[in-house]
Every structure is written in C-alpha cells, then in structure tokens.
C-alpha cells in the first residue's frame, strides 16, 4: 500500500519504500558522475547534488 508517499507492505515493513528511494538515488548519482566526467563546474555539481539527491 502507498500511504502519505511511503510504501508499506502487508507486514507493515518499509522494504518497498527503501528500495524505491535507493533506486532513485542510484539513478541521480549516476547522472552526477556523468556530469563530472564532462568536467562540469564543481559549483554546478554541488547545486545538482543539493537539489536532486539530498531532496530524496
């Protein structure tokens, strides 16, 4: 079930919720690494991290 933005299974565990957050974080960290590979300014990388990864 999804309740107030969190996934809870029948046994009242948050495993599905944790997995979905982990997957989103992995995808965004991958993008951060790609940006770093293309020598994007460090300030922009810090802003990207603050906006898209910390917000998870």
PyMOL Python script that loads the backbone (N, CA, C, O; Angstrom):
from pymol import cmd

cmd.read_pdbstr("""\
ATOM      1  N   UNK A   1       0.828  -1.175   0.000  1.00  0.00           N
ATOM      2  CA  UNK A   1       0.000   0.000   0.000  1.00  0.00           C
ATOM      3  C   UNK A   1       0.882   1.251   0.000  1.00  0.00           C
ATOM      4  O   UNK A   1       1.999   1.243   0.518  1.00  0.00           O
ATOM      5  N   UNK A   2       0.371   2.290  -0.574  1.00  0.00           N
ATOM      6  CA  UNK A   2       1.078   3.563  -0.535  1.00  0.00           C
ATOM      7  C   UNK A   2       0.255   4.512   0.329  1.00  0.00           C
ATOM      8  O   UNK A   2      -0.916   4.773   0.053  1.00  0.00           O
ATOM      9  N   UNK A   3       0.886   5.016   1.368  1.00  0.00           N
ATOM     10  CA  UNK A   3       0.197   5.886   2.305  1.00  0.00           C
ATOM     11  C   UNK A   3       1.067   7.099   2.591  1.00  0.00           C
ATOM     12  O   UNK A   3       2.189   6.957   3.079  1.00  0.00           O
ATOM     13  N   UNK A   4       0.567   8.277   2.297  1.00  0.00           N
ATOM     14  CA  UNK A   4       1.281   9.535   2.513  1.00  0.00           C
ATOM     15  C   UNK A   4       2.676   9.527   1.886  1.00  0.00           C
ATOM     16  O   UNK A   4       3.634  10.028   2.475  1.00  0.00           O
ATOM     17  N   UNK A   5       2.778   8.956   0.689  1.00  0.00           N
ATOM     18  CA  UNK A   5       4.040   8.962  -0.045  1.00  0.00           C
ATOM     19  C   UNK A   5       4.996   7.856   0.333  1.00  0.00           C
ATOM     20  O   UNK A   5       6.094   7.791  -0.220  1.00  0.00           O
ATOM     21  N   UNK A   6       4.628   6.985   1.250  1.00  0.00           N
ATOM     22  CA  UNK A   6       5.500   5.882   1.663  1.00  0.00           C
ATOM     23  C   UNK A   6       4.848   4.554   1.318  1.00  0.00           C
ATOM     24  O   UNK A   6       3.633   4.391   1.432  1.00  0.00           O
ATOM     25  N   UNK A   7       5.679   3.610   0.895  1.00  0.00           N
ATOM     26  CA  UNK A   7       5.192   2.269   0.587  1.00  0.00           C
ATOM     27  C   UNK A   7       5.288   1.396   1.829  1.00  0.00           C
ATOM     28  O   UNK A   7       6.333   1.338   2.477  1.00  0.00           O
ATOM     29  N   UNK A   8       4.192   0.716   2.158  1.00  0.00           N
ATOM     30  CA  UNK A   8       4.142  -0.179   3.310  1.00  0.00           C
ATOM     31  C   UNK A   8       3.526  -1.486   2.829  1.00  0.00           C
ATOM     32  O   UNK A   8       2.490  -1.477   2.164  1.00  0.00           O
ATOM     33  N   UNK A   9       4.163  -2.624   3.166  1.00  0.00           N
ATOM     34  CA  UNK A   9       3.605  -3.905   2.740  1.00  0.00           C
ATOM     35  C   UNK A   9       2.618  -4.435   3.786  1.00  0.00           C
ATOM     36  O   UNK A   9       2.329  -3.766   4.778  1.00  0.00           O
ATOM     37  N   UNK A  10       2.111  -5.641   3.548  1.00  0.00           N
ATOM     38  CA  UNK A  10       1.098  -6.225   4.437  1.00  0.00           C
ATOM     39  C   UNK A  10       1.612  -6.478   5.852  1.00  0.00           C
ATOM     40  O   UNK A  10       0.833  -6.517   6.804  1.00  0.00           O
ATOM     41  N   UNK A  11       2.927  -6.649   5.985  1.00  0.00           N
ATOM     42  CA  UNK A  11       3.516  -6.896   7.301  1.00  0.00           C
ATOM     43  C   UNK A  11       4.020  -5.606   7.948  1.00  0.00           C
ATOM     44  O   UNK A  11       4.791  -5.641   8.907  1.00  0.00           O
ATOM     45  N   UNK A  12       3.578  -4.474   7.412  1.00  0.00           N
ATOM     46  CA  UNK A  12       3.939  -3.145   7.912  1.00  0.00           C
ATOM     47  C   UNK A  12       5.453  -2.900   7.897  1.00  0.00           C
ATOM     48  O   UNK A  12       6.015  -2.323   8.828  1.00  0.00           O
ATOM     49  N   UNK A  13       6.092  -3.352   6.820  1.00  0.00           N
ATOM     50  CA  UNK A  13       7.522  -3.104   6.629  1.00  0.00           C
ATOM     51  C   UNK A  13       7.692  -2.071   5.521  1.00  0.00           C
ATOM     52  O   UNK A  13       6.821  -1.915   4.665  1.00  0.00           O
ATOM     53  N   UNK A  14       8.798  -1.384   5.547  1.00  0.00           N
ATOM     54  CA  UNK A  14       9.082  -0.328   4.578  1.00  0.00           C
ATOM     55  C   UNK A  14      10.107  -0.771   3.532  1.00  0.00           C
ATOM     56  O   UNK A  14      10.811   0.070   2.973  1.00  0.00           O
ATOM     57  N   UNK A  15      10.202  -2.065   3.260  1.00  0.00           N
ATOM     58  CA  UNK A  15      11.204  -2.579   2.325  1.00  0.00           C
ATOM     59  C   UNK A  15      10.992  -1.994   0.934  1.00  0.00           C
ATOM     60  O   UNK A  15      11.953  -1.553   0.303  1.00  0.00           O
ATOM     61  N   UNK A  16       9.774  -1.980   0.450  1.00  0.00           N
ATOM     62  CA  UNK A  16       9.481  -1.433  -0.875  1.00  0.00           C
ATOM     63  C   UNK A  16       9.830   0.046  -0.929  1.00  0.00           C
ATOM     64  O   UNK A  16      10.375   0.516  -1.927  1.00  0.00           O
ATOM     65  N   UNK A  17       9.527   0.773   0.114  1.00  0.00           N
ATOM     66  CA  UNK A  17       9.835   2.198   0.175  1.00  0.00           C
ATOM     67  C   UNK A  17      11.347   2.425   0.133  1.00  0.00           C
ATOM     68  O   UNK A  17      11.829   3.294  -0.593  1.00  0.00           O
ATOM     69  N   UNK A  18      12.082   1.649   0.906  1.00  0.00           N
ATOM     70  CA  UNK A  18      13.537   1.775   0.937  1.00  0.00           C
ATOM     71  C   UNK A  18      14.142   1.446  -0.415  1.00  0.00           C
ATOM     72  O   UNK A  18      15.051   2.136  -0.876  1.00  0.00           O
ATOM     73  N   UNK A  19      13.645   0.397  -1.055  1.00  0.00           N
ATOM     74  CA  UNK A  19      14.148   0.015  -2.378  1.00  0.00           C
ATOM     75  C   UNK A  19      13.900   1.099  -3.414  1.00  0.00           C
ATOM     76  O   UNK A  19      14.772   1.374  -4.237  1.00  0.00           O
ATOM     77  N   UNK A  20      12.735   1.715  -3.388  1.00  0.00           N
ATOM     78  CA  UNK A  20      12.432   2.755  -4.377  1.00  0.00           C
ATOM     79  C   UNK A  20      13.290   3.999  -4.154  1.00  0.00           C
ATOM     80  O   UNK A  20      13.730   4.624  -5.119  1.00  0.00           O
ATOM     81  N   UNK A  21      13.531   4.365  -2.902  1.00  0.00           N
ATOM     82  CA  UNK A  21      14.400   5.511  -2.603  1.00  0.00           C
ATOM     83  C   UNK A  21      15.827   5.213  -3.041  1.00  0.00           C
ATOM     84  O   UNK A  21      16.491   6.074  -3.618  1.00  0.00           O
ATOM     85  N   UNK A  22      16.301   4.006  -2.773  1.00  0.00           N
ATOM     86  CA  UNK A  22      17.650   3.609  -3.166  1.00  0.00           C
ATOM     87  C   UNK A  22      17.811   3.654  -4.682  1.00  0.00           C
ATOM     88  O   UNK A  22      18.835   4.116  -5.185  1.00  0.00           O
ATOM     89  N   UNK A  23      16.812   3.178  -5.405  1.00  0.00           N
ATOM     90  CA  UNK A  23      16.873   3.172  -6.868  1.00  0.00           C
ATOM     91  C   UNK A  23      16.922   4.602  -7.415  1.00  0.00           C
ATOM     92  O   UNK A  23      17.704   4.888  -8.321  1.00  0.00           O
ATOM     93  N   UNK A  24      16.098   5.494  -6.877  1.00  0.00           N
ATOM     94  CA  UNK A  24      16.115   6.893  -7.323  1.00  0.00           C
ATOM     95  C   UNK A  24      17.459   7.549  -7.034  1.00  0.00           C
ATOM     96  O   UNK A  24      17.979   8.296  -7.862  1.00  0.00           O
ATOM     97  N   UNK A  25      18.020   7.270  -5.866  1.00  0.00           N
ATOM     98  CA  UNK A  25      19.317   7.854  -5.510  1.00  0.00           C
ATOM     99  C   UNK A  25      20.409   7.341  -6.436  1.00  0.00           C
ATOM    100  O   UNK A  25      21.265   8.113  -6.867  1.00  0.00           O
ATOM    101  N   UNK A  26      20.392   6.057  -6.747  1.00  0.00           N
ATOM    102  CA  UNK A  26      21.383   5.489  -7.659  1.00  0.00           C
ATOM    103  C   UNK A  26      21.324   6.146  -9.029  1.00  0.00           C
ATOM    104  O   UNK A  26      22.363   6.471  -9.603  1.00  0.00           O
ATOM    105  N   UNK A  27      20.132   6.343  -9.555  1.00  0.00           N
ATOM    106  CA  UNK A  27      19.977   6.964 -10.867  1.00  0.00           C
ATOM    107  C   UNK A  27      20.523   8.381 -10.867  1.00  0.00           C
ATOM    108  O   UNK A  27      21.184   8.793 -11.821  1.00  0.00           O
ATOM    109  N   UNK A  28      20.258   9.117  -9.826  1.00  0.00           N
ATOM    110  CA  UNK A  28      20.705  10.510  -9.773  1.00  0.00           C
ATOM    111  C   UNK A  28      22.208  10.616  -9.533  1.00  0.00           C
ATOM    112  O   UNK A  28      22.853  11.528 -10.050  1.00  0.00           O
ATOM    113  N   UNK A  29      22.767   9.700  -8.759  1.00  0.00           N
ATOM    114  CA  UNK A  29      24.218   9.697  -8.562  1.00  0.00           C
ATOM    115  C   UNK A  29      24.919   9.338  -9.866  1.00  0.00           C
ATOM    116  O   UNK A  29      25.997   9.857 -10.157  1.00  0.00           O
ATOM    117  N   UNK A  30      24.314   8.458 -10.647  1.00  0.00           N
ATOM    118  CA  UNK A  30      24.865   8.137 -11.966  1.00  0.00           C
ATOM    119  C   UNK A  30      24.931   9.401 -12.823  1.00  0.00           C
ATOM    120  O   UNK A  30      25.939   9.644 -13.487  1.00  0.00           O
ATOM    121  N   UNK A  31      23.878  10.200 -12.815  1.00  0.00           N
ATOM    122  CA  UNK A  31      23.881  11.456 -13.573  1.00  0.00           C
ATOM    123  C   UNK A  31      24.952  12.412 -13.057  1.00  0.00           C
ATOM    124  O   UNK A  31      25.605  13.100 -13.842  1.00  0.00           O
ATOM    125  N   UNK A  32      25.131  12.452 -11.748  1.00  0.00           N
ATOM    126  CA  UNK A  32      26.163  13.304 -11.165  1.00  0.00           C
ATOM    127  C   UNK A  32      27.551  12.880 -11.646  1.00  0.00           C
ATOM    128  O   UNK A  32      28.389  13.727 -11.957  1.00  0.00           O
ATOM    129  N   UNK A  33      27.791  11.583 -11.705  1.00  0.00           N
ATOM    130  CA  UNK A  33      29.079  11.085 -12.200  1.00  0.00           C
ATOM    131  C   UNK A  33      29.284  11.429 -13.667  1.00  0.00           C
ATOM    132  O   UNK A  33      30.392  11.777 -14.075  1.00  0.00           O
ATOM    133  N   UNK A  34      28.228  11.335 -14.457  1.00  0.00           N
ATOM    134  CA  UNK A  34      28.335  11.693 -15.875  1.00  0.00           C
ATOM    135  C   UNK A  34      28.643  13.175 -16.036  1.00  0.00           C
ATOM    136  O   UNK A  34      29.461  13.552 -16.876  1.00  0.00           O
ATOM    137  N   UNK A  35      28.003  14.010 -15.246  1.00  0.00           N
ATOM    138  CA  UNK A  35      28.290  15.440 -15.307  1.00  0.00           C
ATOM    139  C   UNK A  35      29.744  15.713 -14.927  1.00  0.00           C
ATOM    140  O   UNK A  35      30.406  16.548 -15.543  1.00  0.00           O
ATOM    141  N   UNK A  36      30.232  15.013 -13.923  1.00  0.00           N
ATOM    142  CA  UNK A  36      31.621  15.176 -13.509  1.00  0.00           C
ATOM    143  C   UNK A  36      32.573  14.730 -14.622  1.00  0.00           C
ATOM    144  O   UNK A  36      33.622  15.340 -14.827  1.00  0.00           O
ATOM    145  N   UNK A  37      32.210  13.682 -15.328  1.00  0.00           N
ATOM    146  CA  UNK A  37      33.027  13.180 -16.437  1.00  0.00           C
ATOM    147  C   UNK A  37      33.184  14.239 -17.528  1.00  0.00           C
ATOM    148  O   UNK A  37      34.237  14.330 -18.159  1.00  0.00           O
ATOM    149  N   UNK A  38      32.142  15.035 -17.749  1.00  0.00           N
ATOM    150  CA  UNK A  38      32.181  16.077 -18.774  1.00  0.00           C
ATOM    151  C   UNK A  38      32.740  17.399 -18.239  1.00  0.00           C
ATOM    152  O   UNK A  38      32.565  18.450 -18.856  1.00  0.00           O
ATOM    153  N   UNK A  39      33.406  17.336 -17.097  1.00  0.00           N
ATOM    154  CA  UNK A  39      34.084  18.495 -16.496  1.00  0.00           C
ATOM    155  C   UNK A  39      33.160  19.685 -16.249  1.00  0.00           C
ATOM    156  O   UNK A  39      33.509  20.832 -16.530  1.00  0.00           O
ATOM    157  N   UNK A  40      31.995  19.390 -15.726  1.00  0.00           N
ATOM    158  CA  UNK A  40      31.067  20.451 -15.346  1.00  0.00           C
ATOM    159  C   UNK A  40      31.630  21.146 -14.106  1.00  0.00           C
ATOM    160  O   UNK A  40      32.267  20.510 -13.267  1.00  0.00           O
ATOM    161  N   UNK A  41      31.398  22.423 -14.001  1.00  0.00           N
ATOM    162  CA  UNK A  41      31.873  23.234 -12.883  1.00  0.00           C
ATOM    163  C   UNK A  41      31.455  22.606 -11.544  1.00  0.00           C
ATOM    164  O   UNK A  41      30.326  22.140 -11.396  1.00  0.00           O
ATOM    165  N   UNK A  42      32.376  22.602 -10.576  1.00  0.00           N
ATOM    166  CA  UNK A  42      32.116  21.989  -9.263  1.00  0.00           C
ATOM    167  C   UNK A  42      30.942  22.638  -8.540  1.00  0.00           C
ATOM    168  O   UNK A  42      30.205  21.965  -7.820  1.00  0.00           O
ATOM    169  N   UNK A  43      30.767  23.934  -8.727  1.00  0.00           N
ATOM    170  CA  UNK A  43      29.642  24.619  -8.088  1.00  0.00           C
ATOM    171  C   UNK A  43      28.313  24.091  -8.626  1.00  0.00           C
ATOM    172  O   UNK A  43      27.354  23.917  -7.874  1.00  0.00           O
ATOM    173  N   UNK A  44      28.267  23.841  -9.920  1.00  0.00           N
ATOM    174  CA  UNK A  44      27.054  23.291 -10.528  1.00  0.00           C
ATOM    175  C   UNK A  44      26.816  21.870 -10.024  1.00  0.00           C
ATOM    176  O   UNK A  44      25.675  21.480  -9.775  1.00  0.00           O
ATOM    177  N   UNK A  45      27.887  21.100  -9.876  1.00  0.00           N
ATOM    178  CA  UNK A  45      27.751  19.743  -9.338  1.00  0.00           C
ATOM    179  C   UNK A  45      27.207  19.769  -7.910  1.00  0.00           C
ATOM    180  O   UNK A  45      26.364  18.950  -7.545  1.00  0.00           O
ATOM    181  N   UNK A  46      27.689  20.702  -7.117  1.00  0.00           N
ATOM    182  CA  UNK A  46      27.185  20.832  -5.739  1.00  0.00           C
ATOM    183  C   UNK A  46      25.709  21.224  -5.727  1.00  0.00           C
ATOM    184  O   UNK A  46      24.934  20.716  -4.917  1.00  0.00           O
ATOM    185  N   UNK A  47      25.326  22.121  -6.620  1.00  0.00           N
ATOM    186  CA  UNK A  47      23.916  22.510  -6.725  1.00  0.00           C
ATOM    187  C   UNK A  47      23.057  21.337  -7.171  1.00  0.00           C
ATOM    188  O   UNK A  47      21.964  21.130  -6.645  1.00  0.00           O
ATOM    189  N   UNK A  48      23.545  20.567  -8.141  1.00  0.00           N
ATOM    190  CA  UNK A  48      22.826  19.379  -8.607  1.00  0.00           C
ATOM    191  C   UNK A  48      22.620  18.412  -7.447  1.00  0.00           C
ATOM    192  O   UNK A  48      21.523  17.888  -7.251  1.00  0.00           O
ATOM    193  N   UNK A  49      23.687  18.179  -6.679  1.00  0.00           N
ATOM    194  CA  UNK A  49      23.601  17.279  -5.533  1.00  0.00           C
ATOM    195  C   UNK A  49      22.569  17.774  -4.522  1.00  0.00           C
ATOM    196  O   UNK A  49      21.729  17.009  -4.049  1.00  0.00           O
ATOM    197  N   UNK A  50      22.645  19.042  -4.203  1.00  0.00           N
ATOM    198  CA  UNK A  50      21.720  19.608  -3.216  1.00  0.00           C
ATOM    199  C   UNK A  50      20.270  19.522  -3.673  1.00  0.00           C
ATOM    200  O   UNK A  50      19.382  19.201  -2.883  1.00  0.00           O
ATOM    201  N   UNK A  51      20.038  19.805  -4.927  1.00  0.00           N
ATOM    202  CA  UNK A  51      18.666  19.853  -5.436  1.00  0.00           C
ATOM    203  C   UNK A  51      18.077  18.476  -5.724  1.00  0.00           C
ATOM    204  O   UNK A  51      16.909  18.228  -5.424  1.00  0.00           O
ATOM    205  N   UNK A  52      18.868  17.584  -6.298  1.00  0.00           N
ATOM    206  CA  UNK A  52      18.303  16.342  -6.809  1.00  0.00           C
ATOM    207  C   UNK A  52      18.616  15.100  -5.993  1.00  0.00           C
ATOM    208  O   UNK A  52      17.910  14.099  -6.116  1.00  0.00           O
ATOM    209  N   UNK A  53      19.640  15.129  -5.175  1.00  0.00           N
ATOM    210  CA  UNK A  53      19.984  13.933  -4.410  1.00  0.00           C
ATOM    211  C   UNK A  53      19.598  14.092  -2.944  1.00  0.00           C
ATOM    212  O   UNK A  53      18.993  13.191  -2.363  1.00  0.00           O
ATOM    213  N   UNK A  54      19.940  15.220  -2.345  1.00  0.00           N
ATOM    214  CA  UNK A  54      19.567  15.438  -0.943  1.00  0.00           C
ATOM    215  C   UNK A  54      18.055  15.498  -0.762  1.00  0.00           C
ATOM    216  O   UNK A  54      17.542  15.183   0.312  1.00  0.00           O
ATOM    217  N   UNK A  55      17.350  15.897  -1.796  1.00  0.00           N
ATOM    218  CA  UNK A  55      15.896  16.051  -1.674  1.00  0.00           C
ATOM    219  C   UNK A  55      15.159  14.720  -1.602  1.00  0.00           C
ATOM    220  O   UNK A  55      13.972  14.685  -1.280  1.00  0.00           O
ATOM    221  N   UNK A  56      15.849  13.637  -1.897  1.00  0.00           N
ATOM    222  CA  UNK A  56      15.202  12.326  -1.838  1.00  0.00           C
ATOM    223  C   UNK A  56      14.950  12.008  -0.389  1.00  0.00           C
ATOM    224  O   UNK A  56      14.410  10.948  -0.074  1.00  0.00           O
TER     225      UNK A  56
END
""", "prot")
cmd.dss("prot")
cmd.show_as("cartoon", "prot")
cmd.util.cbc("prot")
cmd.orient("prot")
